[in-house]
Amino acid sequence: MAKSKAKPKIPPIDVLFRWGKENVSSVPYSYKLRLWAEREMGLKLPQAYIDLLKKQNGGTLRLSSVYAEEKLKGGKISRFVVDVYNLPGIKPDSSSSLPELIEMQEGWDMPKGLLPLSGDGHTWICLDYRKCGPQGEPTVVYVDNEDNDFISGEDPATTDYTDVCLVGKNFEDFLSKLFFTSDSLLIAIDSPRFSLAKVDQPLQTLGCKSHLNGDHSWWEWKSYEDYSRLCSSTNRAGKAGINFRRNGDKKDPWTLDRPGHHPLLEINISVKHQQEASEKLVEVFSDEISFIHVPPDRPKLKKIKVETSNSLDISKTKK
């Protein structure tokens, strides 16, 4: 007798989303509201999406990254990390509601059959109904609108858009693959005697230039080069930097590896220098810090323990 396939493990709501009930639409989910939305969109939502909306009618994600897969010439598969900022709910007269987002498909000249869920206009996470039809079970895809081939005007019914990359075989599979990540190496400051002055002193011994400003403090590490996909006010003309930040607020941690408001350091540094710099940080801080996250598109650190409780495997998250 053939074994049945295990169902994808979907993260709990309080792990998947941020801000709990404050993150929920002011309009609660209802059967009538869902029927209205499906009628407006001209398609049927996946059952896994409906089940999610019953628990939380959309919101900002804590597990806000997923791997996209792109088929390359020769049959090889390229995997890369993409952002998923939020999942929309159903709320009449809201620009972030599912029926309103379907208009983005026309506004950005995307092929018919794509339902945008999350994105900035240039790139989108979409439900893809092109093969299954409006009443079928859609896949979940990543779409890059900046690709000239994609907006060439060819008939989407007969064109294989190779720049539309798969992120989930269905919505349930997509939810199970979401994970937390940051663009930077993350360090938790675990010293019970924490103060910015006690963080500043070891960093100065490494040649870092201080810019102390409470929870907005940062340090410029001129010995190394920067590496960041973020455009921030602390971009230091190519020099590595260390940013201080709190782990969200007390009731809503950013990463579940530490309690809310726990002191963290973000290390923005080039890949070629991350190992050497990390070893120096361990040397000056000793057991007062813990590495809790290395971005999945970076090499692993050698001989340095890195906690990975909710970076990729949500089943190991700390509460």
C-alpha positions as CSV (number, residue, x, y, z in Angstrom):
1,M,0.0,0.0,0.0
2,A,1.5,3.3,-1.1
3,K,2.2,5.8,1.7
4,S,0.2,9.1,1.5
5,K,2.3,12.2,1.1
6,A,2.7,14.3,4.3
7,K,0.9,17.6,4.2
8,P,3.1,20.7,4.2
9,K,3.7,22.1,7.7
10,I,2.2,25.6,7.8
11,P,3.6,28.0,10.5
12,P,1.2,29.0,13.3
13,I,-0.5,32.4,12.8
14,D,1.5,34.1,15.5
15,V,4.7,33.0,13.9
16,L,3.7,33.7,10.4
17,F,2.4,37.2,11.0
18,R,3.6,40.2,13.0
19,W,1.7,42.3,15.5
20,G,-1.0,39.8,16.3
21,K,-4.6,41.2,16.3
22,E,-3.3,44.8,15.6
23,N,-2.2,43.4,12.2
24,V,-5.7,42.2,11.3
25,S,-8.0,44.0,9.0
26,S,-10.8,45.9,10.8
27,V,-13.2,43.9,8.7
28,P,-13.4,40.3,9.9
29,Y,-13.6,37.4,7.4
30,S,-17.0,36.2,6.4
31,Y,-18.4,33.7,3.9
32,K,-20.4,36.5,2.2
33,L,-17.3,38.7,2.0
34,R,-15.3,35.9,0.4
35,L,-18.0,35.2,-2.2
36,W,-18.1,38.9,-3.0
37,A,-14.3,39.0,-3.5
38,E,-14.3,35.9,-5.7
39,R,-17.1,37.3,-7.8
40,E,-15.2,40.6,-8.2
41,M,-12.0,38.9,-9.2
42,G,-13.7,36.2,-11.4
43,L,-11.8,33.4,-9.8
44,K,-11.9,31.0,-6.8
45,L,-9.4,31.4,-4.0
46,P,-7.4,28.3,-2.9
47,Q,-8.9,26.5,0.1
48,A,-5.6,27.0,2.0
49,Y,-5.9,30.8,1.5
50,I,-9.5,30.7,2.7
51,D,-8.5,28.8,5.8
52,L,-5.8,31.4,6.5
53,L,-8.3,34.3,6.1
54,K,-10.6,32.7,8.6
55,K,-7.8,32.9,11.2
56,Q,-6.4,36.3,10.1
57,N,-7.7,38.5,7.4
58,G,-4.4,39.5,5.9
59,G,-1.4,41.3,7.4
60,T,2.3,41.9,7.5
61,L,4.5,38.8,7.5
62,R,7.3,37.9,10.0
63,L,8.4,35.0,7.9
64,S,8.8,37.3,4.9
65,S,11.1,35.4,2.5
66,V,10.9,32.4,0.2
67,Y,13.0,30.7,-2.4
68,A,12.1,31.1,-6.1
69,E,13.2,28.6,-8.7
70,E,14.1,29.6,-12.2
71,K,14.8,27.1,-15.0
72,L,18.1,27.9,-16.8
73,K,19.2,26.8,-20.2
74,G,20.4,23.2,-20.1
75,G,17.7,22.3,-17.5
76,K,19.6,23.6,-14.5
77,I,17.6,25.2,-11.6
78,S,18.6,28.4,-10.0
79,R,17.3,29.2,-6.5
80,F,17.3,32.6,-5.0
81,V,15.6,34.4,-2.1
82,V,12.7,36.8,-2.7
83,D,10.8,39.0,-0.3
84,V,7.1,38.6,0.6
85,Y,6.1,41.7,2.5
86,N,2.5,40.8,3.4
87,L,-0.5,38.7,2.4
88,P,-3.7,40.6,1.5
89,G,-7.0,40.0,3.1
90,I,-10.5,40.9,1.9
91,K,-11.7,44.4,2.8
92,P,-14.0,46.5,0.6
93,D,-12.7,49.9,-0.4
94,S,-9.1,49.1,0.6
95,S,-6.2,49.4,-1.9
96,S,-4.5,46.4,-0.2
97,S,-7.6,44.1,-0.6
98,L,-7.5,41.1,-2.9
99,P,-10.1,42.5,-5.4
100,E,-8.2,45.7,-5.7
101,L,-4.8,44.0,-6.2
102,I,-6.0,42.2,-9.3
103,E,-6.1,45.6,-11.0
104,M,-2.3,45.6,-10.6
105,Q,-2.1,42.8,-13.2
106,E,-3.6,45.1,-15.8
107,G,-1.7,48.2,-14.6
108,W,1.7,46.5,-15.0
109,D,0.8,44.7,-18.3
110,M,1.1,41.3,-16.7
111,P,-0.4,38.3,-18.4
112,K,-4.0,37.5,-17.5
113,G,-4.4,34.8,-15.0
114,L,-2.0,36.2,-12.4
115,L,-3.4,37.5,-9.1
116,P,-0.8,39.8,-7.4
117,L,-0.5,39.2,-3.6
118,S,2.6,41.1,-2.5
119,G,5.1,43.4,-4.2
120,D,6.2,46.8,-5.1
121,G,5.1,47.0,-8.8
122,H,8.5,46.0,-10.2
123,T,8.3,42.5,-8.7
124,W,5.3,40.5,-7.4
125,I,4.4,37.3,-5.6
126,C,1.3,36.1,-7.5
127,L,-1.2,33.2,-7.6
128,D,-0.9,31.8,-11.1
129,Y,-4.2,30.6,-12.7
130,R,-2.9,30.5,-16.3
131,K,-2.8,26.8,-16.5
132,C,-5.4,25.7,-14.0
133,G,-8.1,28.3,-15.0
134,P,-10.0,30.6,-12.6
135,Q,-11.7,27.7,-10.7
136,G,-8.6,25.6,-10.4
137,E,-5.7,25.2,-7.9
138,P,-3.1,27.9,-8.7
139,T,0.6,27.7,-8.3
140,V,2.4,30.6,-6.5
141,V,5.0,32.4,-8.6
142,Y,7.5,35.3,-8.4
143,V,7.2,37.8,-11.3
144,D,9.8,40.4,-12.4
145,N,8.2,43.2,-14.4
146,E,11.5,44.8,-15.2
147,D,12.3,42.0,-17.6
148,N,11.7,43.3,-21.1
149,D,10.9,39.8,-22.4
150,F,8.0,39.6,-19.9
151,I,6.2,42.7,-21.2
152,S,6.8,42.0,-24.9
153,G,3.1,41.9,-25.6
154,E,3.1,38.2,-26.7
155,D,0.0,36.2,-26.0
156,P,0.3,34.8,-22.5
157,A,-1.9,31.8,-23.5
158,T,0.7,30.6,-25.9
159,T,3.9,32.0,-24.4
160,D,6.1,30.2,-21.8
161,Y,7.4,33.1,-19.6
162,T,10.6,31.7,-18.2
163,D,11.0,34.8,-16.0
164,V,8.0,33.8,-14.0
165,C,9.6,31.7,-11.2
166,L,7.9,29.1,-9.1
167,V,7.8,29.6,-5.3
168,G,5.1,27.1,-4.4
169,K,3.3,24.2,-6.1
170,N,0.1,25.5,-4.4
171,F,-0.7,28.1,-1.7
172,E,-0.3,25.6,1.1
173,D,3.1,24.6,-0.2
174,F,4.1,28.3,-0.5
175,L,3.1,29.0,3.2
176,S,5.2,26.0,4.4
177,K,8.3,27.4,2.6
178,L,8.2,30.9,4.1
179,F,11.1,31.8,6.4
180,F,12.6,34.6,8.3
181,T,15.7,36.3,7.0
182,S,17.7,39.5,7.1
183,D,20.1,41.0,4.6
184,S,22.7,41.2,7.4
185,L,24.4,38.9,9.8
186,L,22.6,39.2,13.1
187,I,24.1,39.1,16.6
188,A,22.2,39.0,19.8
189,I,23.8,40.9,22.7
190,D,23.1,38.5,25.6
191,S,25.1,40.2,28.4
192,P,22.9,40.9,31.4
193,R,25.0,44.1,31.9
194,F,24.1,45.5,28.5
195,S,24.7,49.2,27.7
196,L,25.7,51.0,24.5
197,A,28.9,52.1,26.2
198,K,29.9,48.4,26.9
199,V,29.2,47.6,23.2
200,D,31.0,50.7,22.0
201,Q,34.3,50.0,23.8
202,P,35.1,46.6,22.2
203,L,34.1,47.9,18.8
204,Q,36.5,50.8,19.2
205,T,39.3,48.4,19.9
206,L,38.6,46.9,16.4
207,G,38.9,50.4,14.8
208,C,35.2,51.1,14.4
209,K,34.1,54.7,14.4
210,S,31.1,55.3,16.7
211,H,28.0,57.2,15.9
212,L,26.1,56.8,19.2
213,N,22.4,57.9,19.1
214,G,20.5,55.6,21.4
215,D,18.6,52.9,19.5
216,H,19.7,54.4,16.2
217,S,23.5,54.0,17.0
218,W,25.8,52.6,14.4
219,W,29.5,52.0,13.8
220,E,31.6,52.4,10.7
221,W,34.2,49.6,10.3
222,K,36.7,51.1,7.8
223,S,38.8,48.0,7.7
224,Y,36.2,46.2,5.6
225,E,33.8,46.6,2.7
226,D,30.1,46.8,3.0
227,Y,27.6,44.3,1.7
228,S,23.9,45.1,1.8
229,R,21.0,44.8,-0.5
230,L,19.3,47.6,1.5
231,C,19.4,51.3,0.7
232,S,19.6,52.9,4.1
233,S,20.7,56.2,5.7
234,T,23.7,54.4,7.2
235,N,25.2,53.5,3.8
236,R,28.8,54.5,4.3
237,A,30.3,54.7,0.8
238,G,31.2,51.1,0.6
239,K,32.6,50.7,4.2
240,A,31.3,47.9,6.4
241,G,29.0,49.0,9.2
242,I,27.4,47.7,12.4
243,N,23.9,48.9,13.2
244,F,22.3,48.6,16.7
245,R,18.6,47.7,16.7
246,R,16.0,46.4,19.1
247,N,14.2,43.2,18.3
248,G,10.9,44.8,17.6
249,D,8.8,45.8,20.6
250,K,8.2,43.7,23.7
251,K,5.0,42.2,22.4
252,D,6.1,41.7,18.9
253,P,9.6,40.5,18.2
254,W,11.1,40.9,14.8
255,T,12.9,37.5,14.9
256,L,11.7,34.8,17.3
257,D,15.3,33.9,18.2
258,R,15.1,36.4,21.0
259,P,12.4,38.1,23.0
260,G,10.9,41.4,21.8
261,H,13.1,44.5,22.4
262,H,16.2,42.4,22.9
263,P,19.4,44.3,21.8
264,L,20.8,43.2,18.4
265,L,23.7,44.1,16.1
266,E,23.3,44.0,12.3
267,I,26.6,43.4,10.5
268,N,26.7,44.7,7.0
269,I,30.0,43.4,5.5
270,S,31.3,41.9,2.3
271,V,31.2,38.1,1.9
272,K,34.9,37.9,1.5
273,H,35.5,39.6,4.9
274,Q,32.6,38.1,7.0
275,Q,34.6,35.2,8.4
276,E,37.6,37.3,9.5
277,A,35.4,40.0,10.9
278,S,33.1,37.6,12.8
279,E,36.1,35.9,14.4
280,K,37.3,39.3,15.6
281,L,33.8,40.1,17.1
282,V,33.8,36.8,19.0
283,E,37.3,37.5,20.3
284,V,36.4,41.0,21.7
285,F,32.9,40.2,23.0
286,S,33.5,36.5,24.1
287,D,30.3,34.9,25.5
288,E,28.4,38.2,25.7
289,I,27.1,37.8,22.1
290,S,25.5,35.1,20.0
291,F,25.3,34.8,16.3
292,I,21.7,34.1,15.5
293,H,21.4,34.6,11.8
294,V,23.4,34.3,8.6
295,P,21.5,35.2,5.4
296,P,20.9,32.0,3.4
297,D,22.5,33.4,0.3
298,R,25.8,33.8,2.2
299,P,28.5,31.2,3.1
300,K,28.2,29.6,6.5
301,L,30.5,30.8,9.2
302,K,33.3,28.3,10.1
303,K,34.1,27.4,13.8
304,I,31.5,29.9,15.0
305,K,28.2,28.6,16.4
306,V,25.2,30.1,14.7
307,E,21.7,29.6,16.2
308,T,19.2,28.9,13.4
309,S,16.0,28.4,15.3
310,N,13.7,30.4,13.0
311,S,15.8,31.4,10.1
312,L,14.8,28.4,7.9
313,D,13.1,25.8,10.2
314,I,10.1,27.3,11.9
315,S,9.5,24.0,13.8
316,K,12.4,25.0,16.0
317,T,11.3,28.5,16.9
318,K,11.8,29.8,20.4
319,K,8.7,31.3,22.1
